[in-house]
Amino acid sequence: MRKPESGRSPRRAHTARRRLLAGGTTIAAALVMGLGPAAAQADTAQLPVLVTVDNVRAHMENLETIAEYNGGNRASGTAGYDVSAKYVIDQLKRSGYKPKKHTFEFDSWKQHSDPVLSVTKPEPKDFVHEDDFSTMTYSTGGEATAAGVPVNTDSGESGCSADDFTAFPEGAIAVIKRGGCTFAAKTQNAADAGAVGAIIYNNQEGLFAGTVSELSDIPVVGASDAVGAELVAAGSDLELHLKVDAEVVTESSYNVIAETKGGRKDNVVVVGAHLDSVEDGPGVNDNGSGTAGVLETAKQLAKLGKPRNKVRFAFWGTEEQGLIGSTKYVEGLNAKQLDDIALYLNFDMIGSNNYGRFVYDGRGELEGSLTPPSGSAAIQKTFEDYFDSKNQVSEPTEFSGRSDYSAFMENDIPSGGLFSGGDSVKTEKQVEYYGGTAGTDFDPYYHTPDDTIENINWDSVDELSDALAYSVERFSKNTLPVNGVAPRTLQAPVQADMQFDRQGDHWLR
């Protein structure tokens, strides 16, 4: 866990500035290009000042009103989503953007009845749906009674390799631990090995919501860590009954995409948030908060003139049905268009009631993280340095594949972003960092009808929207630490009166 810093010492900051100048860049030019000490950049950044919590709140209130008058939600395929998209498009047009709808067809997953998971041998036991387990979205329908076989569950990458299934008996149900790769990869490896079903259990306390993104070959459910431990401990006599009643139908939806008029077309910064909510509520935090933060940042960025790097803002559809909008968008890009993307920033929930300041794990240090593309660690450090400069604690959060960064990461695009917490529990230590209540979920209203404006934490929105805005401004100027692309003006000759001589490890005037 990261701890608050007291700020960089004057000597340390002064030394860093001198090194920049010796490399051929003035102090003023360095800051304009997004180079130099983090504290100095944070202090001179304009977007965190322009993106106010009041303006972000106004967008969130408008999205809630849209949901209230359109069936109580903003789920993809509903009037609430369509009107939300119209709102975003109108706001972008007012700021000079030319937003476009990116339309796509997809297989919509429908579950007709509750799934079943039970132990039939050695001691019969029925597990409780939504307490002990739940269906992975895009699981195929099917029913099987077969031996339950753990798959390399001592590893943090259980089921991620075909080698894990070398001795797997055909016709069994695979019991797999979460972590190391996508749920889809684990499920497909199990199917390829002849499994008739799969159970993926959590690598931390509690149940989780998961998706395999596309229709799987075998039925698959996610289970709590407690269920997983029980199944693994049962030994070779374990027999399971698994049933999923689901199918897919073809539907269409759309994303909203807009980009700056200026900036390098071959070094694009993509900034995204999903626009849809679940069907159970208005989704003011999930993800009206991320949508509002990104929208207001886009509006204010337009006031700063043309950026060095093009910035593309994306408001994704059908995220709640399996990251579909972002996945379809990335799949539709050709090799050059993918190569032109410098990095992706994702903002999914920034106003959780019992919040934390979570930065996506670009270093890949957490057990549940996927392997991040090179450059993702630099994005993580950018956010961490920003929070450090404000004497605010931040912590890493898993790159687990649960949000719209997934498709970008799978295409080797450096990724990062922020998250204020969802269905995991705040600890006593985290209360010291952020305040709030220990022993309670970071967002007790996650995926419920109570995800409303009344349950938003405005300190969270204020702090995370500032960091969001800072990152967009920073990378719109310079992506050097992420993908090695330096601003063209970086090599400009230094002014004669700003040169320094070096003696050992010291810079002297």
CORCORHU-V118422 format. One line per field, one symbol per residue. psi: psi as a letter, one per 20 degrees, with the letter a starting at -180 (. if undefined). burial: + if it has 24 or more other ideal C-beta (glycine too) atoms within 12 Angstrom, else -. A space follows every 50 residues. Layout:
psi=???
burial=???
This chain:
psi=qqqqqjrqqhgghgggghhghhikprgghghhikraqgggghhiphhhgh nqhghghggghhhgggghjljjrkqqjrhhgghgghgggggghhjjrmqq poqqqropppphrqrppqphqhopppqppighrqppqjpqqrpqorppoq nliiqikpjiqhhijgjpppjrppoqqqqhrqhgggghhgghijqirqoo qqjrparrprqjgqprhqqpqqrrhggghgghihaijppqppppnrrqqp rqaqrppqrqhaqpijmpoppqqphqrriiailhgnlhggggggghgggh hhijaprgppppppoqrkgijkkgghghghhiqrgghghiogrpppnnoj kqglrrnppqmiikiqhjqroqqpihhhgghggghghghjlpqqqqqpmi jjaiighghhkkppqaaqpjqdkrpprhhhhhgiabpqjqqhnijpkrij mrhhjqohggggghhghggghgggiihpjgigjjoqqhihjqqqqhjjqq qpocjqpq.
burial=-+-----+----+--+++-++++-+++-++++++++++++++-+++++-+ +++-+++-++++++-+++-+-+++++++-++++++++++-++--+-+-+- ++-+-++++-+---++++++------+-+--+++++++++++-+++++++ +++--+++++---++--+---+++++++++++++++++++++++++++++ ++++-++++++++++++++++++++-++-+++-+---+++++++-+-+-- --++++++++--++--+++++++++++++-++++++++++++++++++++ ++-+--+++++++++++++++++++++++++-+----+-+++++++++++ ++++++++++++++-+-++++++-++++++++++++++++-+++++++++ +++++++++++-++++++++++++-+---+--++-+---+++++++++-- +++-+++++++++++++++++++++++++++++-+++--+---------+ ---------
